[in-house]
Amino acid sequence: MRTGRWARRGLMALLLAACALLSACGAGKPDKGERGETNPSAVVVGFSQLGSESGWRIGNTASMEQAAKKWGFGLMRANANQRQEKQIAAIRSFISYQVDVIVFSPIVETGWDNVLREAKRANIPVILMDRMVDVDDDTLYTAYIGADFLAEGRRAGKFLLKKADAMGAEHLNIVEITGTEDSTPMRDRQAGFRWAIDGDERFTIIDSVTGDFLRSKGEECMRYLLDKYGAQGIDVVYSHNDEMTLGALKVLEAAGIRPGQDMVLISVDAQQEAVEALKAGKINCIVECTPDLGNSVMEMVDALTKGKQIPKRNHPVEQAFTEFDDLSDLAPRGY
Ligand code: GYE
């Protein structure tokens, strides 16, 4: 446990000031009965979630909440509703409160140096969950846990190679609907996909538009792409998450196009609703991205608060679900 932990217990004035700050920036108080009068020694984790844009994100928040409960840790939550400045404010409030560990899922990669330096100066370890930061000094965070997004992009590309072989396709025009610009999954799902199909002359990526990981924007993007290229001009839609894919799918069906048959749809996440569409033949491939990171995060928190070392990079094991697989035994995804 970090030094200073006990000293701060008596600092009621500081706590009150911190609470005022917390309500100002929308961060929640720790759950009742966690650290406080009844249990002053419980570990408190400050958790800044970036938003609630997708089924994945909601599943991820639930995973964090369940795991904190299981481990008996107090969880001070803040939801930034897709705004980086709200995340920065939440992290500052966690520093004021002197939480034991800060966990956050950075909406974009850049712009974190200052606030992370503040956390380091306050001697509070930071775990990046789900997404990475781009900082000059990598001692500004203690560890990263989240998907290997490059591998996810490659899995998407490899599926397309197999699909093109199965179709006997000579040439396929691909459109890409990307996630939030400057976010790790967007960058790496894009790069990994290109890596896999690079040099194969059967493929041309004719356009790449950003849908911000939102279903509504997935719809907008698909409408735009259909207007621009027509149904005949697009063979493959590669979308960086299920929400956008489901939005695109709706637009395709409304236009009389059979997704999965007239156009190949490749998605990422594997939330239940999309898995159903895969089983129904409307999506051809979903690369898995698991939101279930809570328990591993809390294991890391536990190790850190006991003064143990933890690995810097941690990736869950993931796979891809495709039309070529038998999906009858696939367990419910839970999100
Ligand atoms: O794929 C998407 C969410 O960062 C892995 O963010 C996460 C992505 C996930 O909005 O659905």
Residues whose N, C-alpha, C, O or C-beta is under 5 A from the ligand:
A	BS01	GYE	E53 S54 W56 R57 D130 P185 F213 H240 N241 D269 C289
